Amino acid sequence: MSGLQFVSVLLAIACGAMTQRVTGLGFALVSAPLLILAAGPHEGVLLANVLSLVGNCLVIAQTWRDANFRQALLLAVPAILVMPLSNWVAQQLPAAPLMIGIGVITLLALGFVLVFKQTKVFSGRAGAVAAGALSGFMQVTAGVGGPAMTMYAISTNWVQRGFAASMQIYFALLNVAAIAIKGWPQQPTFQMGAMFAALGCGVVLGALAAPYVPGHRARQAVTVLAILGALATVVKGFMSL
């Protein structure tokens, strides 16, 4: 990485970590594009997985009392189980149409949930399994597992504080599975250390900001991030045609 690229990556990592601490989602959406641009698609995604996992663990250490471990596990198990199938589908189908289709369907589903707020798209144990499987599928095929979790949170009226804490456990488990499958990034020790330092700074800043962000504002931010993630998937798909 060039000096300017590296500084930009560090800023993106710090901003992504801060967003993740306040809202529960957003690290990959904020940091992954620059990581992929600077380190390439394979290495960039690996870096995003590793950094996200460390960020998840740092936030869990601060918020574990608010987390619903059972609910996070209920969502994570189907997400992890569907990963091999998702990987096979991603290899068999053209990437661009797949990303466009996933993004459009996600936008339509988010719109439906927001317009018909009383409609429970995901409810009960079956809804949690479906949401987890959809999130895991989207995580592997398009790199965005957050929108499905946002739909689940809106459908179940999950309190934002508990949602943000529980999502760290959920995504930590998904990141562990991804790293186990894909391996560890090959980056110089100094650069990895600087990235981890930027991540830690972002988490600390997010922890300082979180008490001043009302729950409904954080939920609005999560919804916006989910929409941006779906839009980014569609745009990425069209650019890959």
N, C-alpha and C positions, 0 to 999 in steps of 0.2 A: 504494500500500500504506500502511496505517496504521503508526504507529511500532511497536506491539506485533506486528503481523503481520510487519513487516520483521525485527525481532529474532528472532522464531520461525523465519523462513526462513533467516536466517544460521546459527542453531544447527543446523537440520536439514541445511544444506549441509555444515557442519563435521563433523557426526556421519556423514553419508553418505560424505564423502571419507575419513574415518578408517576406516570399515568397508570401503570399496573398497580401501584400501591394505593392510589386514591380510588380507582374504579373497579379493580379486580381483573381488568382486561387491558389489552392494548400494546403490550411490549413488542410483540412480533410485528404488529401493524406499523408501529412507529420506527422500529430499528431494522427490521429485516430487509427492506428495500436497499438501504445504504450498505448493509453487510453483504448482500448478494452482489451489489454493484462493485464493491471494493475487493471481495474475496472470491467471486464467482458463485454460480448457483449452488453447487454441491457444498462447498466449504462454507458459504454464507449461511445456508440453512442449518448446517451443523453448528456453527457459531451461535445462531439464534436459539437453537435447542439447548445448548449448554448454558448460555447466559440466562436464558429464560428459567431453566431449572434452578440455577443459583439464586436468581431473583425470587422465584417461588419460595425457596427455603428461607431466605432472609425475611420475606413478608410473613411466612407461617410462624416464624419465631416471635413476631410482634402481634399477630392476630389470631393465634390458635384458639384462644378462648371463645371467639365468635364463630369459629368454623363448625360446620356440621360434617364430621368425618364420615358418618354412615351415608349421608346423601352424596357426598363427593365420590365415595367408593362405588355407590350404586350407578352413578353416571360414568365413572371411569372404566369400569369393567367392560361394558358393551363397546365403549369407544376403542379400547385396546384390542378386544377380540375381533373387531371389524377391520383393524389395520391391515392384516395380510390380504384380505379380500380387496380392500381399497387400493393397496399397492398393485395388485394384479390388474384391477380395472384401469388404474392410471397408466399401466404399461400397455394395455391392450387398445385403449381408445386414444384418438388424437388429443393431445393436451389442450389445444386452444378451444375446440368446441366443448370439451368437458368443463373447462373453467367458466366459459360463458354460460353454459347451462346451469351449473351450480350457483353462479352469482345471481342470475336472473330469478331462479327458483327461491333463493334466499331472500332477495329483495321483495318478491311477491309475498312470501310468508311473513316477513317482518311487517310489511304494509298491512296485511290482513290482521295480524295480532294487534297492531297499533290502532287500527280503525275499529275493530271489534274487540275491545279490551275485555269484555265479559266472556268471550269465547275461550275455552281452555284447550288450546291446541295440544299441549302436553300436560296431562294430569295423571296423578297416581303413579304407581310403580311402572306400569306399562309406558306411560309418558316419559318417565325418567330414562328408561331403557332406550326408547326411540330417540330421545334427544341426544343421549350419549353416543349412540351408534351413528346418528347423522353428523354430530360434531367430529367424531373420529374419522368418518369418511371424508369430510371436508378438510380436516387437518392434513390428511395424507395426500389427497388429490389436488387441493388448491392452496394449502398452507394456512387456512383460516378456520379454526375450530370455534372461535368466539361467538359468531352470530347465532349458531344453534343454541348455545348456552344462554344468550340474551333472550331468545324466544322462550326458552324454558323458564327463565326467571320471571319474565312478564306474565306468562301463562299461570304460574304458581304463586304470583305475588310474593316472591322471595324478598325478604327485607334486605336492602342493599348492603348493610354492614356484614351480615352473615354470608351473603352471596359473594362479596369481594374476598372474604377470608377463605371460604370453601373452594373458590375457583383456583386458589394457589395450590391446594392439595390435588385437585383434579388435573390441572395442567402439569404439575410436577410428575405425576404418575405417567401422563402421556409423554412427557419429555424423556423420562427414564426409558420408556419403551422405545422411543425413536432413537435415542443414543445407543441403546443395546443393539438395535438393528443396523444402524449406519456407522457407528464408531465415533471416535474422538477427533476433533478438528486439529489440523497440523499447522499451528501458528507459532511464531517466536515467543519465548517465555515472557519477554518484556511487553510485547503487545497484548498477550493474554492477561498479564497482570494489570496493565492500564485499563483494559476493558472491564475487568472485575472491579477495579477501583471506581470507574465511572458508574457502574451498576450500583455499587454500594452508596455512592453519593446521591443517585437518583432515588433510591429507596428511602434514604434518610430525609431528603427534601419532601418526598411524598408523605412520609409519616408526619412531618411537621405541618403539611398542608391539609391532610385528611380531616382533622377535627373541625376545620373551618369550611368544609364543603358539605352542605346539607345533603341528606340521603336522596331526595328527589332530584337534585342537580347531578349527583353522581350517577343515578340511574339514567338520566337524560344523556349524560356523557357516554355511558356504556352503549346506549341505543345508537347514538351518533357513530361511535366507533364500529359497531356492528354493520351499520349501513355503509360506512366508508370501506370496511373490509370486503363487503359484498361487491361494491362498485369497483374496488381495486382488482378484484378477481375478474370481473367482466372486462375491464380495460386491459388487464394483462392478457386475457384470452384473445381479444381482438388484435392486440399488438403482436401476438404470436402466430396469427393466421398467415 
